[in-house]
Amino acid sequence: MKSYIDIALIIASIALIVSVILQNKGVGLGGLTNTDSGGVFTARRGIEKTLFWVTIVLSVLFFMLTVASILVK
């Protein structure tokens, strides 16, 4: 049972890393334009919103798997 949790933890961690990297891609491009985007809130739409929720779900899954890994020993 412990090995299945460990494998699931590795897969969840890799997926979480990928989702965070995909979210951060393009963040630095705001400085290339003349607009001041620092104080403006933009709503997440489309794939950006989906990726945001996937990252939240993966982080909760990662946390639960970590706790399960500790408890199973």
PDB file of N, CA, C and O in Angstrom:
ATOM      1  N   MET A   1       0.820  -1.193   0.000  1.00  0.00           N
ATOM      2  CA  MET A   1       0.000   0.000   0.000  1.00  0.00           C
ATOM      3  C   MET A   1       0.864   1.257   0.000  1.00  0.00           C
ATOM      4  O   MET A   1       0.543   2.239  -0.669  1.00  0.00           O
ATOM      5  N   LYS A   2       1.949   1.220   0.746  1.00  0.00           N
ATOM      6  CA  LYS A   2       2.846   2.375   0.835  1.00  0.00           C
ATOM      7  C   LYS A   2       3.442   2.713  -0.530  1.00  0.00           C
ATOM      8  O   LYS A   2       3.591   3.888  -0.864  1.00  0.00           O
ATOM      9  N   SER A   3       3.783   1.696  -1.319  1.00  0.00           N
ATOM     10  CA  SER A   3       4.394   1.967  -2.617  1.00  0.00           C
ATOM     11  C   SER A   3       3.398   2.615  -3.579  1.00  0.00           C
ATOM     12  O   SER A   3       3.789   3.446  -4.399  1.00  0.00           O
ATOM     13  N   TYR A   4       2.107   2.245  -3.490  1.00  0.00           N
ATOM     14  CA  TYR A   4       1.105   2.872  -4.344  1.00  0.00           C
ATOM     15  C   TYR A   4       0.931   4.346  -3.994  1.00  0.00           C
ATOM     16  O   TYR A   4       0.778   5.190  -4.877  1.00  0.00           O
ATOM     17  N   ILE A   5       0.957   4.643  -2.718  1.00  0.00           N
ATOM     18  CA  ILE A   5       0.842   6.044  -2.295  1.00  0.00           C
ATOM     19  C   ILE A   5       2.068   6.830  -2.733  1.00  0.00           C
ATOM     20  O   ILE A   5       1.948   7.978  -3.160  1.00  0.00           O
ATOM     21  N   ASP A   6       3.239   6.228  -2.631  1.00  0.00           N
ATOM     22  CA  ASP A   6       4.461   6.906  -3.058  1.00  0.00           C
ATOM     23  C   ASP A   6       4.456   7.189  -4.559  1.00  0.00           C
ATOM     24  O   ASP A   6       4.863   8.268  -4.990  1.00  0.00           O
ATOM     25  N   ILE A   7       4.001   6.235  -5.345  1.00  0.00           N
ATOM     26  CA  ILE A   7       3.930   6.430  -6.797  1.00  0.00           C
ATOM     27  C   ILE A   7       2.920   7.531  -7.127  1.00  0.00           C
ATOM     28  O   ILE A   7       3.185   8.384  -7.975  1.00  0.00           O
ATOM     29  N   ALA A   8       1.760   7.514  -6.456  1.00  0.00           N
ATOM     30  CA  ALA A   8       0.758   8.551  -6.679  1.00  0.00           C
ATOM     31  C   ALA A   8       1.287   9.918  -6.253  1.00  0.00           C
ATOM     32  O   ALA A   8       0.969  10.928  -6.881  1.00  0.00           O
ATOM     33  N   LEU A   9       2.081   9.958  -5.202  1.00  0.00           N
ATOM     34  CA  LEU A   9       2.670  11.205  -4.728  1.00  0.00           C
ATOM     35  C   LEU A   9       3.669  11.759  -5.744  1.00  0.00           C
ATOM     36  O   LEU A   9       3.709  12.967  -5.975  1.00  0.00           O
ATOM     37  N   ILE A  10       4.453  10.909  -6.336  1.00  0.00           N
ATOM     38  CA  ILE A  10       5.412  11.345  -7.359  1.00  0.00           C
ATOM     39  C   ILE A  10       4.679  11.893  -8.577  1.00  0.00           C
ATOM     40  O   ILE A  10       5.066  12.930  -9.116  1.00  0.00           O
ATOM     41  N   ILE A  11       3.623  11.209  -9.018  1.00  0.00           N
ATOM     42  CA  ILE A  11       2.863  11.661 -10.182  1.00  0.00           C
ATOM     43  C   ILE A  11       2.167  12.992  -9.888  1.00  0.00           C
ATOM     44  O   ILE A  11       2.156  13.891 -10.729  1.00  0.00           O
ATOM     45  N   ALA A  12       1.588  13.112  -8.693  1.00  0.00           N
ATOM     46  CA  ALA A  12       0.911  14.355  -8.324  1.00  0.00           C
ATOM     47  C   ALA A  12       1.904  15.511  -8.223  1.00  0.00           C
ATOM     48  O   ALA A  12       1.592  16.634  -8.620  1.00  0.00           O
ATOM     49  N   SER A  13       3.084  15.242  -7.701  1.00  0.00           N
ATOM     50  CA  SER A  13       4.073  16.320  -7.568  1.00  0.00           C
ATOM     51  C   SER A  13       4.567  16.794  -8.928  1.00  0.00           C
ATOM     52  O   SER A  13       4.753  17.994  -9.130  1.00  0.00           O
ATOM     53  N   ILE A  14       4.781  15.880  -9.859  1.00  0.00           N
ATOM     54  CA  ILE A  14       5.220  16.272 -11.209  1.00  0.00           C
ATOM     55  C   ILE A  14       4.115  17.067 -11.903  1.00  0.00           C
ATOM     56  O   ILE A  14       4.392  18.071 -12.560  1.00  0.00           O
ATOM     57  N   ALA A  15       2.866  16.623 -11.761  1.00  0.00           N
ATOM     58  CA  ALA A  15       1.752  17.345 -12.376  1.00  0.00           C
ATOM     59  C   ALA A  15       1.593  18.729 -11.762  1.00  0.00           C
ATOM     60  O   ALA A  15       1.282  19.687 -12.469  1.00  0.00           O
ATOM     61  N   LEU A  16       1.803  18.844 -10.455  1.00  0.00           N
ATOM     62  CA  LEU A  16       1.709  20.140  -9.784  1.00  0.00           C
ATOM     63  C   LEU A  16       2.815  21.083 -10.256  1.00  0.00           C
ATOM     64  O   LEU A  16       2.565  22.268 -10.478  1.00  0.00           O
ATOM     65  N   ILE A  17       4.007  20.577 -10.407  1.00  0.00           N
ATOM     66  CA  ILE A  17       5.123  21.395 -10.906  1.00  0.00           C
ATOM     67  C   ILE A  17       4.830  21.898 -12.310  1.00  0.00           C
ATOM     68  O   ILE A  17       5.065  23.067 -12.614  1.00  0.00           O
ATOM     69  N   VAL A  18       4.320  21.026 -13.162  1.00  0.00           N
ATOM     70  CA  VAL A  18       4.006  21.414 -14.544  1.00  0.00           C
ATOM     71  C   VAL A  18       2.907  22.474 -14.575  1.00  0.00           C
ATOM     72  O   VAL A  18       2.990  23.433 -15.342  1.00  0.00           O
ATOM     73  N   SER A  19       1.882  22.306 -13.746  1.00  0.00           N
ATOM     74  CA  SER A  19       0.793  23.285 -13.753  1.00  0.00           C
ATOM     75  C   SER A  19       1.248  24.652 -13.248  1.00  0.00           C
ATOM     76  O   SER A  19       0.787  25.677 -13.749  1.00  0.00           O
ATOM     77  N   VAL A  20       2.135  24.680 -12.274  1.00  0.00           N
ATOM     78  CA  VAL A  20       2.655  25.960 -11.777  1.00  0.00           C
ATOM     79  C   VAL A  20       3.538  26.619 -12.831  1.00  0.00           C
ATOM     80  O   VAL A  20       3.473  27.833 -13.023  1.00  0.00           O
ATOM     81  N   ILE A  21       4.353  25.838 -13.507  1.00  0.00           N
ATOM     82  CA  ILE A  21       5.210  26.392 -14.559  1.00  0.00           C
ATOM     83  C   ILE A  21       4.368  26.944 -15.703  1.00  0.00           C
ATOM     84  O   ILE A  21       4.681  28.001 -16.251  1.00  0.00           O
ATOM     85  N   LEU A  22       3.309  26.239 -16.064  1.00  0.00           N
ATOM     86  CA  LEU A  22       2.438  26.725 -17.136  1.00  0.00           C
ATOM     87  C   LEU A  22       1.716  28.002 -16.737  1.00  0.00           C
ATOM     88  O   LEU A  22       1.460  28.851 -17.590  1.00  0.00           O
ATOM     89  N   GLN A  23       1.383  28.156 -15.469  1.00  0.00           N
ATOM     90  CA  GLN A  23       0.738  29.383 -15.016  1.00  0.00           C
ATOM     91  C   GLN A  23       1.696  30.559 -15.049  1.00  0.00           C
ATOM     92  O   GLN A  23       1.287  31.670 -15.388  1.00  0.00           O
ATOM     93  N   ASN A  24       2.927  30.352 -14.716  1.00  0.00           N
ATOM     94  CA  ASN A  24       3.902  31.439 -14.658  1.00  0.00           C
ATOM     95  C   ASN A  24       4.426  31.838 -16.020  1.00  0.00           C
ATOM     96  O   ASN A  24       5.081  32.873 -16.145  1.00  0.00           O
ATOM     97  N   LYS A  25       4.154  31.047 -17.045  1.00  0.00           N
ATOM     98  CA  LYS A  25       4.633  31.367 -18.383  1.00  0.00           C
ATOM     99  C   LYS A  25       3.897  32.602 -18.892  1.00  0.00           C
ATOM    100  O   LYS A  25       2.667  32.619 -18.942  1.00  0.00           O
ATOM    101  N   GLY A  26       4.627  33.602 -19.257  1.00  0.00           N
ATOM    102  CA  GLY A  26       4.028  34.816 -19.785  1.00  0.00           C
ATOM    103  C   GLY A  26       3.741  35.886 -18.746  1.00  0.00           C
ATOM    104  O   GLY A  26       3.223  36.944 -19.105  1.00  0.00           O
ATOM    105  N   VAL A  27       4.051  35.663 -17.480  1.00  0.00           N
ATOM    106  CA  VAL A  27       3.796  36.662 -16.453  1.00  0.00           C
ATOM    107  C   VAL A  27       4.701  37.871 -16.645  1.00  0.00           C
ATOM    108  O   VAL A  27       4.273  39.001 -16.411  1.00  0.00           O
ATOM    109  N   GLY A  28       5.917  37.659 -17.056  1.00  0.00           N
ATOM    110  CA  GLY A  28       6.873  38.744 -17.212  1.00  0.00           C
ATOM    111  C   GLY A  28       6.658  39.585 -18.447  1.00  0.00           C
ATOM    112  O   GLY A  28       7.359  40.580 -18.632  1.00  0.00           O
ATOM    113  N   LEU A  29       5.712  39.226 -19.305  1.00  0.00           N
ATOM    114  CA  LEU A  29       5.506  39.972 -20.531  1.00  0.00           C
ATOM    115  C   LEU A  29       4.722  41.260 -20.310  1.00  0.00           C
ATOM    116  O   LEU A  29       4.614  42.067 -21.233  1.00  0.00           O
ATOM    117  N   GLY A  30       4.175  41.478 -19.121  1.00  0.00           N
ATOM    118  CA  GLY A  30       3.416  42.691 -18.851  1.00  0.00           C
ATOM    119  C   GLY A  30       4.260  43.944 -18.886  1.00  0.00           C
ATOM    120  O   GLY A  30       3.739  45.028 -19.146  1.00  0.00           O
ATOM    121  N   GLY A  31       5.526  43.826 -18.636  1.00  0.00           N
ATOM    122  CA  GLY A  31       6.404  44.981 -18.647  1.00  0.00           C
ATOM    123  C   GLY A  31       6.785  45.452 -20.036  1.00  0.00           C
ATOM    124  O   GLY A  31       7.373  46.526 -20.165  1.00  0.00           O
ATOM    125  N   LEU A  32       6.478  44.702 -21.074  1.00  0.00           N
ATOM    126  CA  LEU A  32       6.851  45.084 -22.429  1.00  0.00           C
ATOM    127  C   LEU A  32       5.931  46.142 -23.024  1.00  0.00           C
ATOM    128  O   LEU A  32       6.317  46.843 -23.960  1.00  0.00           O
ATOM    129  N   THR A  33       4.730  46.263 -22.497  1.00  0.00           N
ATOM    130  CA  THR A  33       3.786  47.249 -23.016  1.00  0.00           C
ATOM    131  C   THR A  33       3.875  48.532 -22.209  1.00  0.00           C
ATOM    132  O   THR A  33       4.509  48.570 -21.154  1.00  0.00           O
ATOM    133  N   ASN A  34       3.233  49.587 -22.711  1.00  0.00           N
ATOM    134  CA  ASN A  34       3.263  50.878 -22.026  1.00  0.00           C
ATOM    135  C   ASN A  34       2.173  51.009 -20.976  1.00  0.00           C
ATOM    136  O   ASN A  34       2.139  52.006 -20.254  1.00  0.00           O
ATOM    137  N   THR A  35       1.278  50.028 -20.870  1.00  0.00           N
ATOM    138  CA  THR A  35       0.194  50.114 -19.896  1.00  0.00           C
ATOM    139  C   THR A  35       0.695  49.702 -18.526  1.00  0.00           C
ATOM    140  O   THR A  35       1.603  48.881 -18.398  1.00  0.00           O
ATOM    141  N   ASP A  36       0.089  50.287 -17.508  1.00  0.00           N
ATOM    142  CA  ASP A  36       0.436  49.938 -16.130  1.00  0.00           C
ATOM    143  C   ASP A  36      -0.492  48.825 -15.668  1.00  0.00           C
ATOM    144  O   ASP A  36      -1.618  49.086 -15.246  1.00  0.00           O
ATOM    145  N   SER A  37      -0.022  47.583 -15.745  1.00  0.00           N
ATOM    146  CA  SER A  37      -0.872  46.451 -15.392  1.00  0.00           C
ATOM    147  C   SER A  37      -0.696  46.045 -13.937  1.00  0.00           C
ATOM    148  O   SER A  37      -1.269  45.042 -13.513  1.00  0.00           O
ATOM    149  N   GLY A  38       0.068  46.783 -13.172  1.00  0.00           N
ATOM    150  CA  GLY A  38       0.310  46.421 -11.787  1.00  0.00           C
ATOM    151  C   GLY A  38      -0.912  46.574 -10.896  1.00  0.00           C
ATOM    152  O   GLY A  38      -1.104  45.784  -9.972  1.00  0.00           O
ATOM    153  N   GLY A  39      -1.738  47.573 -11.157  1.00  0.00           N
ATOM    154  CA  GLY A  39      -2.891  47.813 -10.308  1.00  0.00           C
ATOM    155  C   GLY A  39      -4.208  47.344 -10.900  1.00  0.00           C
ATOM    156  O   GLY A  39      -5.259  47.524 -10.285  1.00  0.00           O
ATOM    157  N   VAL A  40      -4.169  46.754 -12.069  1.00  0.00           N
ATOM    158  CA  VAL A  40      -5.394  46.352 -12.755  1.00  0.00           C
ATOM    159  C   VAL A  40      -5.628  44.869 -12.545  1.00  0.00           C
ATOM    160  O   VAL A  40      -4.746  44.043 -12.781  1.00  0.00           O
ATOM    161  N   PHE A  41      -6.845  44.543 -12.093  1.00  0.00           N
ATOM    162  CA  PHE A  41      -7.210  43.141 -11.916  1.00  0.00           C
ATOM    163  C   PHE A  41      -7.819  42.616 -13.205  1.00  0.00           C
ATOM    164  O   PHE A  41      -8.753  43.211 -13.742  1.00  0.00           O
ATOM    165  N   THR A  42      -7.301  41.523 -13.694  1.00  0.00           N
ATOM    166  CA  THR A  42      -7.878  40.895 -14.877  1.00  0.00           C
ATOM    167  C   THR A  42      -8.472  39.554 -14.486  1.00  0.00           C
ATOM    168  O   THR A  42      -7.854  38.780 -13.754  1.00  0.00           O
ATOM    169  N   ALA A  43      -9.650  39.289 -14.968  1.00  0.00           N
ATOM    170  CA  ALA A  43     -10.329  38.032 -14.651  1.00  0.00           C
ATOM    171  C   ALA A  43      -9.708  36.894 -15.451  1.00  0.00           C
ATOM    172  O   ALA A  43      -9.291  37.063 -16.596  1.00  0.00           O
ATOM    173  N   ARG A  44      -9.663  35.747 -14.818  1.00  0.00           N
ATOM    174  CA  ARG A  44      -9.161  34.565 -15.509  1.00  0.00           C
ATOM    175  C   ARG A  44     -10.261  34.043 -16.414  1.00  0.00           C
ATOM    176  O   ARG A  44     -11.425  33.978 -16.016  1.00  0.00           O
ATOM    177  N   ARG A  45      -9.894  33.673 -17.623  1.00  0.00           N
ATOM    178  CA  ARG A  45     -10.869  33.162 -18.573  1.00  0.00           C
ATOM    179  C   ARG A  45     -10.284  31.968 -19.311  1.00  0.00           C
ATOM    180  O   ARG A  45      -9.070  31.861 -19.485  1.00  0.00           O
ATOM    181  N   GLY A  46     -11.152  31.085 -19.735  1.00  0.00           N
ATOM    182  CA  GLY A  46     -10.765  29.979 -20.595  1.00  0.00           C
ATOM    183  C   GLY A  46      -9.788  29.028 -19.940  1.00  0.00           C
ATOM    184  O   GLY A  46     -10.004  28.548 -18.827  1.00  0.00           O
ATOM    185  N   ILE A  47      -8.712  28.769 -20.655  1.00  0.00           N
ATOM    186  CA  ILE A  47      -7.719  27.789 -20.210  1.00  0.00           C
ATOM    187  C   ILE A  47      -6.991  28.279 -18.964  1.00  0.00           C
ATOM    188  O   ILE A  47      -6.557  27.472 -18.142  1.00  0.00           O
ATOM    189  N   GLU A  48      -6.856  29.588 -18.822  1.00  0.00           N
ATOM    190  CA  GLU A  48      -6.187  30.136 -17.640  1.00  0.00           C
ATOM    191  C   GLU A  48      -6.980  29.830 -16.369  1.00  0.00           C
ATOM    192  O   GLU A  48      -6.400  29.507 -15.332  1.00  0.00           O
ATOM    193  N   LYS A  49      -8.293  29.934 -16.454  1.00  0.00           N
ATOM    194  CA  LYS A  49      -9.149  29.629 -15.314  1.00  0.00           C
ATOM    195  C   LYS A  49      -9.115  28.131 -15.003  1.00  0.00           C
ATOM    196  O   LYS A  49      -9.045  27.735 -13.839  1.00  0.00           O
ATOM    197  N   THR A  50      -9.164  27.313 -16.036  1.00  0.00           N
ATOM    198  CA  THR A  50      -9.096  25.862 -15.852  1.00  0.00           C
ATOM    199  C   THR A  50      -7.770  25.453 -15.229  1.00  0.00           C
ATOM    200  O   THR A  50      -7.738  24.614 -14.329  1.00  0.00           O
ATOM    201  N   LEU A  51      -6.686  26.034 -15.698  1.00  0.00           N
ATOM    202  CA  LEU A  51      -5.366  25.720 -15.159  1.00  0.00           C
ATOM    203  C   LEU A  51      -5.247  26.168 -13.709  1.00  0.00           C
ATOM    204  O   LEU A  51      -4.579  25.508 -12.913  1.00  0.00           O
ATOM    205  N   PHE A  52      -5.877  27.267 -13.359  1.00  0.00           N
ATOM    206  CA  PHE A  52      -5.890  27.748 -11.986  1.00  0.00           C
ATOM    207  C   PHE A  52      -6.566  26.732 -11.067  1.00  0.00           C
ATOM    208  O   PHE A  52      -6.041  26.413 -10.000  1.00  0.00           O
ATOM    209  N   TRP A  53      -7.731  26.223 -11.480  1.00  0.00           N
ATOM    210  CA  TRP A  53      -8.457  25.245 -10.662  1.00  0.00           C
ATOM    211  C   TRP A  53      -7.759  23.893 -10.634  1.00  0.00           C
ATOM    212  O   TRP A  53      -7.807  23.200  -9.617  1.00  0.00           O
ATOM    213  N   VAL A  54      -7.117  23.506 -11.718  1.00  0.00           N
ATOM    214  CA  VAL A  54      -6.353  22.255 -11.736  1.00  0.00           C
ATOM    215  C   VAL A  54      -5.200  22.335 -10.746  1.00  0.00           C
ATOM    216  O   VAL A  54      -4.904  21.359 -10.057  1.00  0.00           O
ATOM    217  N   THR A  55      -4.552  23.484 -10.673  1.00  0.00           N
ATOM    218  CA  THR A  55      -3.453  23.671  -9.731  1.00  0.00           C
ATOM    219  C   THR A  55      -3.943  23.567  -8.287  1.00  0.00           C
ATOM    220  O   THR A  55      -3.262  22.984  -7.444  1.00  0.00           O
ATOM    221  N   ILE A  56      -5.108  24.124  -7.998  1.00  0.00           N
ATOM    222  CA  ILE A  56      -5.660  24.024  -6.647  1.00  0.00           C
ATOM    223  C   ILE A  56      -5.980  22.576  -6.301  1.00  0.00           C
ATOM    224  O   ILE A  56      -5.645  22.110  -5.212  1.00  0.00           O
ATOM    225  N   VAL A  57      -6.625  21.863  -7.217  1.00  0.00           N
ATOM    226  CA  VAL A  57      -6.976  20.458  -6.979  1.00  0.00           C
ATOM    227  C   VAL A  57      -5.725  19.612  -6.793  1.00  0.00           C
ATOM    228  O   VAL A  57      -5.678  18.758  -5.907  1.00  0.00           O
ATOM    229  N   LEU A  58      -4.711  19.844  -7.622  1.00  0.00           N
ATOM    230  CA  LEU A  58      -3.467  19.076  -7.495  1.00  0.00           C
ATOM    231  C   LEU A  58      -2.756  19.368  -6.178  1.00  0.00           C
ATOM    232  O   LEU A  58      -2.159  18.468  -5.588  1.00  0.00           O
ATOM    233  N   SER A  59      -2.811  20.608  -5.712  1.00  0.00           N
ATOM    234  CA  SER A  59      -2.151  20.911  -4.445  1.00  0.00           C
ATOM    235  C   SER A  59      -2.874  20.251  -3.271  1.00  0.00           C
ATOM    236  O   SER A  59      -2.228  19.785  -2.333  1.00  0.00           O
ATOM    237  N   VAL A  60      -4.204  20.208  -3.313  1.00  0.00           N
ATOM    238  CA  VAL A  60      -4.956  19.519  -2.263  1.00  0.00           C
ATOM    239  C   VAL A  60      -4.678  18.020  -2.310  1.00  0.00           C
ATOM    240  O   VAL A  60      -4.495  17.385  -1.272  1.00  0.00           O
ATOM    241  N   LEU A  61      -4.649  17.460  -3.512  1.00  0.00           N
ATOM    242  CA  LEU A  61      -4.329  16.038  -3.676  1.00  0.00           C
ATOM    243  C   LEU A  61      -2.931  15.719  -3.164  1.00  0.00           C
ATOM    244  O   LEU A  61      -2.724  14.703  -2.500  1.00  0.00           O
ATOM    245  N   PHE A  62      -1.975  16.585  -3.473  1.00  0.00           N
ATOM    246  CA  PHE A  62      -0.610  16.394  -3.003  1.00  0.00           C
ATOM    247  C   PHE A  62      -0.551  16.408  -1.477  1.00  0.00           C
ATOM    248  O   PHE A  62       0.130  15.582  -0.869  1.00  0.00           O
ATOM    249  N   PHE A  63      -1.264  17.345  -0.864  1.00  0.00           N
ATOM    250  CA  PHE A  63      -1.297  17.436   0.596  1.00  0.00           C
ATOM    251  C   PHE A  63      -1.905  16.173   1.207  1.00  0.00           C
ATOM    252  O   PHE A  63      -1.366  15.626   2.169  1.00  0.00           O
ATOM    253  N   MET A  64      -3.029  15.710   0.648  1.00  0.00           N
ATOM    254  CA  MET A  64      -3.693  14.517   1.182  1.00  0.00           C
ATOM    255  C   MET A  64      -2.822  13.274   1.015  1.00  0.00           C
ATOM    256  O   MET A  64      -2.770  12.427   1.908  1.00  0.00           O
ATOM    257  N   LEU A  65      -2.145  13.161  -0.111  1.00  0.00           N
ATOM    258  CA  LEU A  65      -1.255  12.018  -0.316  1.00  0.00           C
ATOM    259  C   LEU A  65      -0.060  12.062   0.626  1.00  0.00           C
ATOM    260  O   LEU A  65       0.406  11.021   1.089  1.00  0.00           O
ATOM    261  N   THR A  66       0.435  13.255   0.908  1.00  0.00           N
ATOM    262  CA  THR A  66       1.545  13.385   1.853  1.00  0.00           C
ATOM    263  C   THR A  66       1.138  12.947   3.253  1.00  0.00           C
ATOM    264  O   THR A  66       1.873  12.224   3.925  1.00  0.00           O
ATOM    265  N   VAL A  67      -0.039  13.390   3.685  1.00  0.00           N
ATOM    266  CA  VAL A  67      -0.537  12.985   4.991  1.00  0.00           C
ATOM    267  C   VAL A  67      -0.781  11.476   5.028  1.00  0.00           C
ATOM    268  O   VAL A  67      -0.454  10.826   6.021  1.00  0.00           O
ATOM    269  N   ALA A  68      -1.348  10.912   3.964  1.00  0.00           N
ATOM    270  CA  ALA A  68      -1.592   9.474   3.902  1.00  0.00           C
ATOM    271  C   ALA A  68      -0.283   8.699   3.931  1.00  0.00           C
ATOM    272  O   ALA A  68      -0.201   7.638   4.550  1.00  0.00           O
ATOM    273  N   SER A  69       0.735   9.218   3.268  1.00  0.00           N
ATOM    274  CA  SER A  69       2.042   8.558   3.261  1.00  0.00           C
ATOM    275  C   SER A  69       2.653   8.534   4.665  1.00  0.00           C
ATOM    276  O   SER A  69       3.289   7.553   5.051  1.00  0.00           O
ATOM    277  N   ILE A  70       2.464   9.586   5.405  1.00  0.00           N
ATOM    278  CA  ILE A  70       2.986   9.642   6.768  1.00  0.00           C
ATOM    279  C   ILE A  70       2.230   8.693   7.682  1.00  0.00           C
ATOM    280  O   ILE A  70       2.828   8.023   8.524  1.00  0.00           O
ATOM    281  N   LEU A  71       0.919   8.638   7.517  1.00  0.00           N
ATOM    282  CA  LEU A  71       0.096   7.812   8.392  1.00  0.00           C
ATOM    283  C   LEU A  71       0.230   6.310   8.127  1.00  0.00           C
ATOM    284  O   LEU A  71       0.115   5.511   9.056  1.00  0.00           O
ATOM    285  N   VAL A  72       0.470   5.919   6.882  1.00  0.00           N
ATOM    286  CA  VAL A  72       0.530   4.491   6.523  1.00  0.00           C
ATOM    287  C   VAL A  72       1.817   3.844   7.011  1.00  0.00           C
ATOM    288  O   VAL A  72       1.788   2.718   7.508  1.00  0.00           O
ATOM    289  N   LYS A  73       2.917   4.516   6.882  1.00  0.00           N
ATOM    290  CA  LYS A  73       4.235   4.004   7.270  1.00  0.00           C
ATOM    291  C   LYS A  73       4.418   2.650   6.700  1.00  0.00           C
ATOM    292  O   LYS A  73       5.462   2.030   6.904  1.00  0.00           O
TER     293      LYS A  73
END
